[in-house]
Amino acid sequence: MKIFFDLLPIILFFTGFKWADGHKEQAAQWMTQYLGFAVSGGAVGVKEAPVLLATVIVVVATVAQIIILKALRKPVDKMLWAGLAVVVVLGGLTLWFHDETFIKWKPTVIYWLMSCGFLVSEIVLNKKMLKQMMGGEIHAPEGVWRQLGWAWVFFFAGMGVLNLWVAYTFPTETWVSFKMWGSLGFTLAFTVAQGLYLSRHMVHEQP
């Protein structure tokens, strides 16, 4: 359930874009009528309507996530706050300037923030955030945890670069599909690989 909740903005972004891409005139008309104040010139073109509508959806979805967590009195992760700030700023620029370039930078900025977060926490401060995330139930040599920390640093940094390469090399439709399926697939594969590596170096405590 938590995974679905975390992925909800991405799922809604993908769904909104695909719907608007098949109903461009309707999407453009709706956005011009109700969100014209948020775009320069007050009108949304047919060609740009899908990505602008998807941008609005992902901003609303991210805000809704925090509202729901606050209503349930659950802690809001720092990365979610950071994600909200990034999506509001870049999403707002995308809408105002009718320029999808800003929202395409959003995943990269998030990835690089996460890379920096792992670098500071795991390497600089030596807090072993990965170990804490696993509840401290998995025991492995400290060197292994440090290697995994570096792996996540390079993974997120690389994903940020990969996102930009896809965004600037392929059409927007391809980038949207990559954002949904490619990013998820790479993250899942990396997580599985990390689990396999960690299982080889687990230390079983003596009873």
N, C-alpha and C positions, 0 to 999 in steps of 0.2 A: 504493500500500500504506500509506504514511504517513497519507494522508487518512482511509482506513478505520480505521486504528488510533486516530487522534485523535477520530473520530466514534463509536467503539465504545460508550462509555458512553451517549451519546444514543440510539443504535440499540437498545441493550439495554433502556434505560428505556422507550422506545416499545413495543418488543416485549413486555416484561414486563407493562406496563400493559394492553395490548390483550388478552393472554392472560388475565390475572386478571379483566379486565372481563367476559370471557365465561365465567369459572369462579369467580365471586365466593365461593361457599360453600366450594369446595375451597381457594382461596387464603386465606380467613379462617381455616379450620381448620388449614392447614399453618403459617401464621404464629403462630397462638395456641399451637400445640404446640411449635414450635421457637424462636420468637422472642418468646414471651410475656414473658420477663424484661426485654426492651428497651422494653416499652410500659407506660404507666401503667394499672394495673388488671389487667394480665396477659392481656388478651383483645383480639383484633382483630375489629371488626365487619365485616359483609358489605359495607356501603356503602363503607367506607374502605379495604378490603383492596387494591383495585387500585393506588391511589397509594402505599400503604405498601410493598407488595411491590416496586413499581417503584423506590421510594426505596432500599430495601435493595440492589437489583440495581445501581443506579448508584454507590452507595458501594463495593460490592465490585469493580465494574469499574474504578473510578478507582484503587483500591488496587492492583489487578492490573496496571494500566498501569505504575505506578511499579516494581513488583516485576520485571516483565518487562524494563523498561529497565535496571534495576540488574543483573539477571542477565546481560544482554547487554553490560554495561559501557558503556552509552550514556548521554550526559548527559540529565538530567531538567530540562526547561524550568522556569523559575521560575513561570510561569503554571500549570503542572501541579501544582506544590507548593501554590500558592495555591488552585487548584481543589479539591485534596484537602482542605485545611483547611476551605474553605467547605462542601463537600458533607458532610463528616463532622459539622460543627457543625449545619448546618441540617437535614441528614438525621436526625441524632440527635434534634433537637427535634421534627421531624415525627413520628417514631416514638413518642416518649415521650408527647407531648401529643395524639396522634391528630389532628394538625392539618396539612393539606396546605399551608397558607399559607406555612410556613417553606420548603419545598422549591420553592414557586413563586417565591420571592425569589432562589433560587440563580442562575438565568441572569442576572438583573439585577445582582446583586453581581459576578459574573464580568465582565459587560460593562462595568460601571463601573470595575472594577479595570483592565481592559484600556485603557479610555479614559484613565484617570489615567496608566497606564504610557506610552502614546503621548504624552500631554501632557508628561510629565517628560522622556522620552527625546528626542522629536523637537523639541519647542518650547523647553523650559527648558534642557536640557543640549546641545541641537543635535547629537545623536549620529547622526542620520540612520539610524535603525534599519531603515527600509524599504529604504534603499539597501544596507545591509549584508546584509539578508535576501535580496536579489537578487544577492548575490555581487559587487557592485560592477561588474557587467558592463554595466549600463544607465547611460548618461551623459545627464544632464539638468541644466538650470540649478538652482542651489541653491534659488531661489524656488519652483520646481516641487515639489521634495521637501518643502519647508516647507508648501506648500498641501496636498499629499497627507497630510502628517502631521496637519494640522488636520482634514482630511476624515475620517480614521480616528477622531480624537478625538470628533467630533460624531456619527459613525456609531454607534460603540459606546455613546455616551451615549444616543442616540436609541433604539437597540435595547433598552437597559435599560428605558426608559420604555414602549416598545411592549409589552415582555413583561408589565409590570405591568398595562397597560391590558387586554390579552387575558386575563390571569389573573383580574382582578377584574370583567370584563364578561361573559365567556362561561363555560359549564360547563367542568369539569375536562377532559372528553374533548376539547373544542376546544382548550384550552391545550396538552394533550399533543401533539396533531397539529401545532399551530403551532410548538411547541418542536422538533419533528422536521423538518417540511417548510418552514414559514414562515421560521424563522431561517436555515436552510440556503439557501433560495431568495434571501432578501434579501442574505445575505453573498456568494453567488455573483454576483448581479447587480451588487453594489457593486464586487466585485473586477474583474469584466469592464469596468465603466465606468472604474475607475481605470486599468486596462491601456490602454484606448483613449485616455484623457486623456494618459497618460504617453507613448504612442507618438507623439502629435502634437508633443511637446516634446523628443523624444530628440535628442541632439547626437552626430553621427557623428564619431569621432576621425579625424584625418588620418593616413594611413599613413606 
